[in-house]
């Protein structure tokens, strides 16, 4: 008689463990949206190209942005759930998470974006992949890709909190025509 309750509790414990393992596979095991720890990461290769993540506090590059949005529900490289309507982005080497100011070189419109994923890997001078929400806020969703400046920034805690909750950061004034001309010339000269 003593063996039956012991065997039953072992079976119940095994069933509970199986349920926990299956729930982890169901996609609900995402890392909470947080700014810590910041992860630089190890070098990695995609399609024959090696990327070396770095701290890059003075990152300021011109190139092209694209956007992505059909990956809803997938896990970002940061371990968070990808939410296409949030103002987030993917970058090949910046720490995760990082905040960047993205300026559309066509219009001068500027936004602050939270980088929580890796990419773009498509080439063609693309330096950042924006979420659908970020592309809409920047005004480039209809284009698919656009010339941009990406500059690492340290936004206020209030803006960080808004971005961590899926809301846009405070609006930024558009860049002046003179600054835009300088950035367009930089892009034409090779982007760095």
N, C-alpha and C positions, 0 to 999 in steps of 0.2 A: 503494500500500500504506500509505503514511503516513496517509492520510485516514480509513481504516477504524477504527483504534484511537481516533483523536480523536473521530470521530462516535459510536462506541460509548460512550466515557466521557461525552460530552455527554448521550446518551440515558439512561445510568445515573444521572447527576446529576439529570436532569429527573424520572426515575421516583422517585428518593429524595425530591426536593422535593415531588412529588405525594403520596407516602405520608405525609410529615410534615404537609402541609396537611390531609389527610383525618383523620389521628389527632387533630389539634387540633379538628376538627369533631365528633369522637366523644364529646366531653364530658369528656375526661380532662385538660383544660387549666385546672385550677382553681388559684387562688392558695393557697399554703400557709397553714394556720391560724397566725396570728401577731398580736401586739398592735401591730406597727408596720409601716408607718406608720399613724398614726391619721388618718383622713380626715373632714373636716367636710363637704365637698361643696358644690356650687353649688345655688342655688334650682332647683326643678323643679316641674312641674305634673302632676297626675293627676286626671282627671275634672273639670276646671275649677277645681280648688283648687291654689293655689301653696303649696309647703312650702319654708321657708328653714332649712336646717341651721345649727346654732350650737353653740358649745362647751358652754354651759349647765352649768358645774361645780356649780351649786346646784340643779339640776333636782329637783323634789319635787312631784309632781302626783297627784291622785286621779282616778279615772275607771274605765273598764272594760277588762278584758283579754279577748281571744279567743285561740284557738289554731289552728294550722295544721299539717298533717303530710303531706299527699298530694303535696307538691312534692319528694319524695325524689329526690336526684340533680341537682336544678337548682342553678344558681349563685345565691348570695346577692348582694346589692348590694355586698358587700365583696369579691366575687370568689371566695369559698370555696364548697366543695360543701355544699349544705344536707343536714343529717343530722337527720331528725325526732326521733330518740331522744336527741339531745344537748340540753343545757340552754342554749338560745339564744333569741333574740327578734328581732322586727322593730320598729323605731321610725321615725317619719316624719322627725325632725330631729336626733336625737342623733348625735354623731360615731361613725364605725365604725372599730374596735370600741369599745364602751363597756361598762362594767359597771354594773348597776343591782340594787338590792334591790327585789323585788316582794313585797308583803304582801297576802294575801287578806283582805279586810275582813269576810268572813263568819266566818273561823276564827282569824285572827291569825297563821296560818302564814306564814313568811318564807323566801325563797330568794334567792340571788345568781344572776344571769343575765347571759350575755354577749350583747350586742346586736351582730349582724353583718349585718342586713338592713333593708330599708325596708318600711314598712307600719305599721299597718293603714290601709287606704283605704276601709273599709266605712262609716265614720261611726258614729253612735249613741253618741257619748261614748267610743269605744274609743281608748285611748292606747297600747296595746302589743299585739302579736301574739306569743304564746308558741309555741315549738315543742311538739310532743306531749310530749317528755321533760320540758320545763319545766312544762307543764300537769299532767302526772302528779305531778311532785314537789310542786307547789303544792296538789294535791288538787282541781283544777277541771276535769279532763278530761271527766267525765260531764256537767257543766253546759254546756260549750261556751263560755260567757263568764261573767265574775264581776267584782264590784267589787274594785278593787285600789288600792294606793298604789305608785307607781313613783318611786324615789329613786336618784339617781346616787351611786355609792359607789366607793371605791378599795380593793378587796380585797387580801389578802396575795398575795405572789407564788405561794405554794403553792396558794391557791384559783384564781388565774389559770391556773396550769399545769394544774390538774385540769380546769377548764372548757375550756381549749384542747384537751385530750385527750378530751373528750366525757364526762367524769365530773362529778358534782355537787360543788359547793363544800362546805365544812364546814357542818354543820347550824347553823341559827340558832334561838335561843329564840323562841317565839311572842310576839307583842306583847301587852302587858297589856290587860285589858278597858277600863281608863280611856283608854289611847291609842287603842284601837279605836273607842270611842265618839266621841272627838274627830275621828278621821278620817272616820267615817260622817257626822258633822255637817257636816264640810267638803265631803264629796261631795254631801250634800243641798243645801248652799248654793251649789253651782255648780262644785265640783271643784278649784279652784285654791288 
